[in-house]
Amino acid sequence: MSQPATPMGFVHRQRRGAELVLLVLSLAVGIGGYVAVGLGVQGEVPTDVIGYGGWLAGLVLAAHVTIRFTAPYADPVLLPVVSALNGLGLAVIHRLDLAKEAGDADAGFAQQQLTWMTLGVVLFVVSLVAVRDHRVLQRFTYTFGLLAIVLLLLPLVPGLGREIYGARIWIIVGPFSFQPGEVAKVLLVIAFAGYLVLHRDALALAGRRLLFIDFPRGRDLGPVLAMWLVSLGILVFETDLGSSLLFFGLFLIMLYVATERPGWLVLGGGLFAAGAVLGYYAFGHVRERVDVWLDPMAYYGAAPPKPDSYQLVESLFGMGWGGLIGRGFGGGSPERIPVVESDFIVGAIGEELGLTAVIAVILLYGLIVERALRIALICRDGFGKLVATGLGSVFALQVFVVIGGVTKLIPLTGLTTPFLSYGGSSLVANWVLVALLARISDQARRPVPDLSAADDSDTTQVVKLA
């Protein structure tokens, strides 16, 4: 069957076969990592490797088949990269479970993560089937924006919200805990994109010019000031530095892309700097994070009320022990790092798989961001461009603040590493995020109908009638 072509003669290929080959390689990473954990820690291949590998392969193939039938022109790289990251994360969490079981600590996180991955893939399929055209989402701009604000406020409701590890970003319903901010970030991307498409002409108007930069008019500062206040509110009331940085940075990037005015970046950067200084002097938890970042050894094993840098220092020691190629699964002690399965899983990878594996993980995230920006470039509608840009920016910002914090490049923020870290809220939300990217890429890469033949037929009919 020949591939459809545009009037310019460019052939659009679906590339589903290439996606399937890459998926097989990604499964080799996930299943091979699981086997390597068994050999390195227990000295034998896990007895359940066939069932585990079959379930993992079934999930990935279900996602592939859904794309093949509902979004045949979707980007062929996104799903394999996500599959490789998710599979590697499951293997590392399983290795941490084995170490904790040996020390009589709570374990079983890998099984729970596989359950969350199953739910994430189900929602990935549902999203692709339900959303056949991403432009429909623009109708719900303000609805999604309001829903995102409600979700961000839920942890503040007495009896519903819960503070865990110093951040009040969780809600507890019976035996289940959930991070509503993970869903809010997807809704905010859609809400920001819909708003900026409608108002970008006004926001792009230049105000005063200073040092070769056109700054926006004073009357147009409302959106960025409102988002700045929302970010400060998250920092103050929920003590969540990571989400505060993520949401404000996301809005600023999308605002710049929509208006192409560098003045917004300068203004937003100034507001960010002012908020950072205010947060340092006004809020103790922000000051503690910065102090620990500046001199972690001074706070190693410190007793209250001083902050304790034990988590960060143990991670740095582990990565130093791992060196360039790591010690292999079972050759390190990543379980010494508190909450390593979520906040510091990159530290565990650096200790047992080395700097090489950490660089490979960063490159995989870079591929996701690059494909998202490529999708934005070729997308034919403004709303899709902004949504793809926003979704790619979510990955870029989140990975930067997480890995930057673990490696002591910036202060710790408390976000999870997408697809790698343990956490159902993050994993499910990110699978939906990838589904939206796949849907937009399908629309963008789908060939434009060739109307020349139809026009010639109509002209012939008119001539015959004449």
FINUKOL-843759 format. One line per field, with one value per residue (C-alpha): residue number from 1; x, y, z. Coordinates in Angstrom, 2 decimals, always signed. Example, Ala and Ser with C-alpha at 12.3 -4.5 7.8 and 13.67 -1.06 7.14 Angstrom:
BEGIN
num (1;2) .
east (+12.30;+13.67) .
north (-4.50;-1.06) .
up (+7.80;+7.14) .
END
This chain:
BEGIN
num (1;2;3;4;5;6;7;8;9;10;11;12;13;14;15;16;17;18;19;20;21;22;23;24;25;26;27;28;29;30;31;32;33;34;35;36;37;38;39;40;41;42;43;44;45;46;47;48;49;50;51;52;53;54;55;56;57;58;59;60;61;62;63;64;65;66;67;68;69;70;71;72;73;74;75;76;77;78;79;80;81;82;83;84;85;86;87;88;89;90;91;92;93;94;95;96;97;98;99;100;101;102;103;104;105;106;107;108;109;110;111;112;113;114;115;116;117;118;119;120;121;122;123;124;125;126;127;128;129;130;131;132;133;134;135;136;137;138;139;140;141;142;143;144;145;146;147;148;149;150;151;152;153;154;155;156;157;158;159;160;161;162;163;164;165;166;167;168;169;170;171;172;173;174;175;176;177;178;179;180;181;182;183;184;185;186;187;188;189;190;191;192;193;194;195;196;197;198;199;200;201;202;203;204;205;206;207;208;209;210;211;212;213;214;215;216;217;218;219;220;221;222;223;224;225;226;227;228;229;230;231;232;233;234;235;236;237;238;239;240;241;242;243;244;245;246;247;248;249;250;251;252;253;254;255;256;257;258;259;260;261;262;263;264;265;266;267;268;269;270;271;272;273;274;275;276;277;278;279;280;281;282;283;284;285;286;287;288;289;290;291;292;293;294;295;296;297;298;299;300;301;302;303;304;305;306;307;308;309;310;311;312;313;314;315;316;317;318;319;320;321;322;323;324;325;326;327;328;329;330;331;332;333;334;335;336;337;338;339;340;341;342;343;344;345;346;347;348;349;350;351;352;353;354;355;356;357;358;359;360;361;362;363;364;365;366;367;368;369;370;371;372;373;374;375;376;377;378;379;380;381;382;383;384;385;386;387;388;389;390;391;392;393;394;395;396;397;398;399;400;401;402;403;404;405;406;407;408;409;410;411;412;413;414;415;416;417;418;419;420;421;422;423;424;425;426;427;428;429;430;431;432;433;434;435;436;437;438;439;440;441;442;443;444;445;446;447;448;449;450;451;452;453;454;455;456;457;458;459;460;461;462;463;464;465;466) .
east (+0.00;+1.52;+1.93;-0.06;+1.87;+1.40;+1.07;+4.80;+5.64;+6.81;+5.84;+4.53;+5.50;+3.69;+6.86;+4.95;+7.39;+10.30;+8.39;+7.90;+11.63;+12.48;+9.92;+11.66;+14.91;+13.19;+11.79;+15.32;+16.28;+13.39;+13.39;+17.18;+17.47;+15.08;+17.18;+20.40;+18.98;+18.23;+21.69;+23.50;+21.60;+20.35;+22.75;+20.00;+17.49;+14.18;+11.66;+8.86;+10.77;+8.46;+5.31;+6.88;+8.32;+5.09;+3.05;+5.46;+5.52;+1.73;+1.34;+3.77;+2.28;-1.23;-0.07;+1.60;-1.51;-3.65;-1.34;-1.33;-5.13;-6.00;-2.93;-1.03;+1.11;+2.19;+5.86;+7.56;+10.18;+8.06;+6.59;+9.87;+11.72;+8.98;+8.94;+12.71;+12.59;+9.63;+11.22;+14.54;+12.72;+10.89;+14.16;+15.87;+12.88;+12.88;+16.56;+15.77;+12.93;+15.32;+17.72;+14.93;+13.56;+17.01;+16.94;+13.37;+12.12;+8.92;+9.17;+6.88;+7.21;+8.03;+4.78;+2.81;+4.67;+3.81;+0.16;+0.39;+2.06;-0.85;-3.30;-1.16;-1.18;-4.96;-5.40;-2.95;-5.22;-8.38;-6.90;-6.00;-9.40;-11.41;-9.44;-9.44;-8.61;-6.55;-8.17;-11.38;-9.59;-9.41;-13.14;-12.41;-9.71;-11.29;-12.87;-9.47;-7.91;-10.50;-10.20;-6.41;-6.74;-9.17;-6.74;-3.89;-6.02;-7.20;-4.16;-5.05;-8.49;-8.45;-8.88;-8.17;-4.69;-1.67;+1.88;+4.50;+8.25;+7.65;+5.40;+1.62;+0.92;-0.94;-4.57;-5.57;-8.79;-9.11;-6.05;-5.07;-2.83;-2.69;-0.78;-3.32;-0.58;+0.53;-2.85;-2.98;+0.19;-1.43;-4.59;-2.57;-0.71;-4.02;-5.45;-2.34;-2.31;-5.99;-5.63;-2.48;-3.96;-6.85;-4.80;-1.34;-1.85;-2.53;+0.26;+2.71;+2.19;+5.35;+5.47;+8.58;+11.94;+14.92;+18.39;+17.21;+14.41;+10.71;+8.95;+5.19;+2.66;+1.73;-1.90;-0.81;+1.13;-1.91;-1.39;+2.28;+1.70;-1.22;+0.86;+3.70;+1.33;-0.05;+3.51;+4.29;+1.06;+2.14;+5.52;+4.03;+1.01;+2.11;+5.86;+6.42;+9.39;+9.47;+5.89;+6.23;+9.22;+7.60;+4.32;+5.83;+8.58;+6.03;+3.83;+6.80;+8.11;+4.70;+4.17;+7.47;+6.76;+3.31;+4.41;+8.06;+8.85;+12.09;+10.81;+8.54;+11.57;+13.43;+10.39;+9.63;+13.26;+13.15;+9.98;+11.54;+14.65;+12.51;+10.41;+13.54;+15.02;+11.67;+11.28;+14.76;+14.31;+10.62;+10.27;+12.40;+11.99;+13.35;+16.29;+17.06;+17.12;+19.54;+21.81;+22.02;+22.79;+25.61;+27.36;+25.84;+28.70;+28.08;+24.57;+25.35;+23.59;+22.56;+20.06;+16.86;+16.19;+19.01;+18.24;+19.76;+21.64;+21.98;+19.89;+21.87;+25.30;+24.60;+23.49;+26.68;+28.81;+26.98;+27.46;+31.13;+31.45;+29.76;+32.22;+32.03;+30.53;+29.07;+29.45;+26.63;+23.31;+24.03;+27.48;+26.41;+24.23;+21.66;+19.17;+21.18;+19.60;+16.24;+13.24;+15.61;+12.86;+11.18;+13.26;+16.75;+16.38;+18.91;+21.41;+20.78;+21.32;+24.55;+25.86;+25.21;+25.17;+27.55;+27.77;+27.34;+23.84;+22.92;+24.00;+21.99;+18.91;+19.38;+19.70;+16.43;+14.69;+16.36;+14.84;+11.35;+11.84;+13.33;+10.45;+7.92;+9.55;+9.74;+6.02;+5.40;+7.39;+5.45;+2.02;-0.39;-2.47;-1.41;-3.13;-1.36;+1.98;+1.60;+0.35;+3.27;+5.70;+4.17;+4.25;+7.89;+8.70;+7.12;+9.57;+12.53;+11.86;+10.98;+14.04;+16.30;+15.17;+15.19;+18.56;+20.00;+19.00;+20.32;+23.70;+23.89;+23.65;+20.66;+18.81;+16.59;+12.99;+11.13;+9.75;+9.80;+11.79;+9.23;+8.70;+11.70;+10.67;+8.16;+4.85;+1.48;+0.29;+3.33;+3.44;-0.24;-0.18;+2.93;+1.43;-1.55;+0.88;+2.61;-0.77;-1.51;+1.86;+1.14;-2.24;-0.80;+2.04;-0.46;-2.36;+0.87;+2.46;-0.73;-0.59;-2.74;-5.43;-4.46;-7.32;-5.80;-7.44;-10.80;-10.40;-9.58;-12.66;-14.89;-13.44;-14.10;-17.69;-18.17;-16.70;-19.02;-22.05;-21.04) .
north (+0.00;+3.30;+6.16;+9.36;+12.33;+16.08;+18.22;+19.03;+15.35;+14.75;+11.27;+11.01;+7.74;+6.38;+4.72;+2.26;-0.49;+1.63;+2.25;-1.50;-2.20;+0.54;-0.88;-4.27;-2.53;-0.65;-3.91;-5.30;-2.44;-3.04;-6.84;-7.05;-4.70;-6.89;-9.99;-8.12;-7.18;-10.82;-11.97;-9.16;-9.24;-12.83;-14.64;-16.12;-15.17;-14.15;-16.97;-14.65;-13.10;-14.66;-13.36;-9.96;-9.65;-10.80;-8.24;-5.43;-6.42;-6.67;-3.14;-1.66;-3.57;-2.46;+1.15;+0.49;-1.13;+1.77;+4.24;+2.15;+2.31;+5.69;+7.85;+6.16;+9.21;+9.83;+10.35;+6.91;+7.78;+8.94;+5.61;+3.61;+6.26;+6.30;+2.49;+2.35;+4.89;+3.20;-0.26;+0.96;+2.64;-0.58;-2.53;-0.05;+0.07;-3.75;-3.69;-1.25;-3.53;-6.46;-4.39;-3.22;-6.74;-7.85;-5.08;-5.82;-2.47;-1.75;-2.95;-3.94;-0.62;-2.26;-4.23;-1.10;+0.83;-1.85;-1.48;+2.28;+1.75;-0.46;+2.29;+4.82;+2.77;+2.30;+6.08;+6.51;+4.31;+6.04;+9.47;+8.55;+6.98;+9.78;+12.76;+12.32;+16.00;+18.00;+21.25;+20.20;+20.76;+24.50;+24.75;+23.88;+26.49;+28.18;+24.97;+23.27;+26.36;+26.44;+22.70;+23.02;+25.72;+23.54;+20.62;+22.81;+23.97;+20.49;+19.71;+22.76;+21.36;+20.23;+16.49;+15.88;+17.28;+15.72;+16.96;+14.37;+15.02;+18.70;+19.44;+19.67;+18.44;+15.20;+14.30;+11.13;+9.29;+6.07;+3.90;+5.90;+8.96;+11.22;+14.27;+16.52;+18.84;+16.17;+16.30;+20.08;+20.51;+18.82;+20.90;+24.11;+23.46;+23.24;+26.27;+28.38;+27.42;+28.26;+31.60;+32.64;+31.74;+34.12;+36.98;+36.70;+39.68;+41.99;+40.48;+40.86;+44.62;+46.49;+49.04;+50.93;+50.09;+49.72;+48.50;+47.19;+45.17;+45.96;+45.46;+44.74;+47.42;+47.91;+46.99;+43.57;+42.52;+40.94;+37.30;+37.04;+38.79;+36.47;+33.39;+34.76;+35.17;+31.65;+30.26;+32.17;+30.85;+27.27;+28.01;+29.63;+27.46;+24.08;+24.51;+23.00;+24.71;+22.34;+22.86;+26.60;+26.72;+24.35;+26.23;+29.70;+28.56;+26.73;+29.82;+32.05;+29.76;+29.45;+33.22;+33.86;+31.31;+32.79;+36.44;+36.15;+39.06;+38.66;+41.39;+38.81;+36.64;+39.57;+40.62;+37.05;+36.46;+39.57;+38.41;+34.97;+36.51;+38.72;+35.73;+33.68;+36.39;+36.91;+33.18;+32.85;+35.56;+34.98;+31.18;+28.87;+25.79;+27.67;+28.96;+25.43;+24.07;+26.80;+26.39;+22.63;+23.19;+25.65;+23.47;+20.00;+18.58;+21.16;+19.77;+16.07;+14.24;+17.54;+17.41;+19.51;+22.37;+22.40;+20.88;+17.48;+16.99;+13.22;+12.40;+14.63;+13.68;+9.93;+10.37;+12.27;+9.62;+6.90;+8.56;+9.12;+5.40;+4.46;+6.39;+6.23;+2.78;+1.92;-1.07;-3.11;-4.04;-5.26;-3.65;-0.54;+0.49;+2.90;+1.90;+4.11;+7.14;+8.01;+7.89;+6.82;+5.16;+8.51;+11.64;+10.21;+7.36;+9.07;+8.80;+5.04;+4.76;+6.74;+4.50;+1.12;+1.93;+4.88;+8.28;+6.64;+5.47;+8.86;+10.55;+8.00;+8.78;+12.52;+11.90;+9.96;+12.88;+15.18;+13.09;+13.55;+17.33;+17.44;+15.46;+17.68;+20.82;+19.22;+18.47;+22.11;+23.31;+21.26;+21.63;+23.57;+25.31;+27.76;+25.90;+22.63;+24.43;+25.89;+22.66;+20.67;+23.37;+23.36;+19.57;+19.47;+22.29;+20.32;+17.49;+19.83;+21.85;+18.85;+16.84;+19.87;+20.71;+17.05;+15.96;+19.39;+18.97;+15.40;+16.42;+19.61;+21.91;+23.70;+23.41;+20.36;+20.89;+17.64;+16.74;+13.21;+12.07;+11.33;+7.59;+6.59;+7.50;+5.61;+7.46;+6.70;+10.29;+11.30;+8.13;+8.21;+11.94;+11.59;+8.73;+10.99;+13.77;+11.50;+10.53;+14.20;+14.61;+11.55;+12.96;+16.35;+14.73;+12.56;+15.66;+17.49;+14.66;+13.59;+14.53;+17.38;+16.08;+16.57;+18.66;+19.15;+16.01;+17.03;+20.54;+19.13;+16.87;+19.80;+21.92;+19.14;+18.88;+22.64;+22.58;+19.71;+21.53;+24.68) .
up (+0.00;-1.11;+1.36;+0.74;-0.50;-0.35;-3.50;-3.10;-3.48;+0.11;+1.29;+4.86;+6.48;+9.49;+10.91;+13.07;+12.16;+13.39;+16.61;+17.11;+16.67;+19.18;+21.60;+21.49;+22.41;+25.24;+26.60;+26.56;+28.87;+31.28;+31.36;+31.12;+34.09;+36.08;+35.31;+36.13;+39.54;+40.31;+39.22;+41.01;+44.30;+44.64;+42.33;+40.14;+37.48;+39.10;+39.00;+37.91;+35.01;+32.40;+34.05;+34.74;+31.24;+29.64;+31.58;+30.73;+27.05;+26.99;+28.35;+25.86;+22.91;+23.93;+23.76;+20.38;+18.89;+20.11;+18.40;+15.23;+14.92;+16.46;+15.75;+12.90;+12.11;+15.71;+16.53;+16.56;+19.20;+22.15;+23.25;+23.10;+25.14;+27.77;+27.84;+28.40;+31.25;+32.92;+32.61;+34.03;+36.91;+37.76;+37.77;+40.10;+42.46;+42.54;+43.49;+46.34;+47.48;+47.79;+49.88;+52.17;+52.58;+53.72;+56.32;+57.47;+56.12;+54.21;+50.60;+47.74;+45.91;+42.56;+42.51;+43.33;+40.63;+38.07;+39.07;+38.59;+35.23;+34.20;+35.14;+33.30;+30.10;+30.40;+30.65;+27.76;+25.62;+26.85;+26.11;+22.53;+21.89;+23.52;+22.16;+18.38;+17.78;+20.29;+19.17;+20.94;+24.25;+23.53;+24.27;+27.92;+28.50;+31.51;+32.81;+32.94;+34.48;+37.25;+37.83;+38.08;+40.74;+42.70;+42.54;+43.78;+46.73;+47.75;+49.95;+52.08;+52.98;+56.63;+57.01;+53.33;+52.81;+54.43;+54.95;+54.00;+54.17;+54.87;+51.85;+52.01;+48.48;+49.22;+49.73;+51.58;+50.72;+52.73;+52.06;+48.95;+48.72;+45.68;+44.50;+42.73;+41.49;+39.01;+37.28;+37.63;+35.57;+32.54;+32.91;+33.32;+30.06;+28.20;+30.04;+29.41;+25.72;+25.24;+27.00;+25.13;+21.74;+22.43;+23.91;+22.40;+20.05;+22.98;+25.07;+22.17;+21.91;+22.89;+25.67;+26.65;+25.12;+27.43;+26.45;+23.07;+24.71;+24.23;+27.54;+27.70;+28.50;+32.12;+31.45;+30.16;+33.25;+34.93;+33.80;+34.75;+38.09;+38.84;+38.05;+40.17;+43.13;+42.61;+42.65;+45.84;+47.35;+46.63;+48.19;+51.32;+52.11;+50.72;+51.30;+47.85;+46.23;+43.25;+42.07;+42.58;+40.23;+37.75;+37.31;+37.07;+34.69;+32.54;+32.17;+31.41;+28.65;+27.02;+27.25;+25.51;+22.77;+22.17;+21.99;+20.87;+23.20;+25.22;+27.51;+29.16;+29.96;+31.51;+33.51;+34.58;+35.52;+37.69;+39.41;+39.95;+41.51;+43.75;+44.81;+45.54;+47.77;+49.51;+50.04;+51.49;+54.10;+54.87;+54.97;+57.07;+54.86;+51.83;+53.84;+55.08;+51.52;+50.42;+53.46;+52.94;+49.26;+49.99;+52.60;+52.90;+55.00;+57.71;+58.24;+57.85;+60.68;+62.32;+65.15;+65.16;+64.83;+62.28;+58.85;+58.13;+54.86;+55.35;+52.27;+49.92;+51.27;+51.11;+47.50;+46.63;+48.36;+46.43;+43.05;+43.88;+44.73;+41.46;+39.34;+35.56;+34.96;+38.38;+40.65;+39.14;+40.72;+44.22;+44.34;+46.20;+49.13;+47.68;+50.38;+52.77;+51.09;+52.73;+50.35;+47.57;+45.49;+44.78;+45.39;+44.83;+42.36;+40.08;+42.94;+43.10;+39.33;+39.59;+42.38;+40.77;+37.05;+37.04;+35.43;+32.02;+32.90;+34.36;+31.12;+29.12;+31.23;+30.68;+26.94;+26.94;+28.62;+26.12;+23.32;+24.79;+24.96;+21.46;+19.96;+21.74;+20.33;+16.89;+17.12;+18.06;+15.04;+12.48;+14.10;+11.89;+14.59;+17.29;+20.12;+19.30;+19.05;+22.51;+24.09;+22.65;+23.79;+27.26;+27.59;+26.51;+28.94;+31.80;+31.19;+30.76;+33.91;+36.08;+35.07;+35.49;+39.02;+40.13;+38.73;+39.49;+43.13;+43.41;+41.93;+44.05;+41.04;+42.60;+45.93;+46.40;+45.36;+46.08;+42.64;+41.22;+38.20;+35.42;+34.73;+36.90;+40.44;+42.54;+42.67;+41.14;+40.71;+38.71;+36.61;+35.61;+34.80;+32.66;+30.63;+29.84;+28.96;+26.43;+24.98;+24.29;+22.60;+20.46;+19.45;+18.47;+16.53;+14.64;+13.54;+12.67;+10.66;+8.94;+5.23;+4.01;+1.63;-2.01;-3.40;-6.84;-8.25;-6.85;-8.29;-11.75;-11.60;-10.63;-13.45;-15.97;-14.79;-15.19;-18.72;-19.74;-18.41;-20.24) .
END
